[in-house]
Structures are given as C-alpha cells and as structure tokens.
Amino acid sequence: MDNLSFKNLYDVQQLLKRFGTYVHLGKRLWDIELMSIEVRKLYDDKMIDKNTFINAQLVLKSEHRKEENKDKKEKDR
C-alpha cells in the first residue's frame, strides 16, 4: 500500500475496508478511537507504509478533536 493521502474520515474508513475492517460502534468518537487502533495494527504488521499511517492518524486526530469539541459544546448548553 503506497503512500495514500487522506482528507477525511471516509477516506480512512475506505482504507480499513480494503483490509476487511468495518467499524461501527454507535458513537462517532468511539469509532474514531477504534479506527486509530486498527490503523496502528496495519502499520505494525507492515500492511501500510509509514506515510499512509501518519496521514491516516492525522485525519483521525483531527476528527477526534472535532468530536470532543462538539461533545463539550453540547454539555455546556
């Protein structure tokens, strides 16, 4: 798997689907956390290269922050 670039969570989901991994836990934040674990496993098992791993993790961290901020705003209401 050569140096793929990711723009959003959907792109990371498509990467995981290529390896037969489908994530749906019912809460977006949990999905993002599990996807991060699964991407790490793919990298550790040398199924994806370092750049693909880094790009996917950057998207996941960004999405995770967005979800945390959204949850915080909802709690502050």
Beta strands, then each sheet from edge to edge (+ up, - down):
end
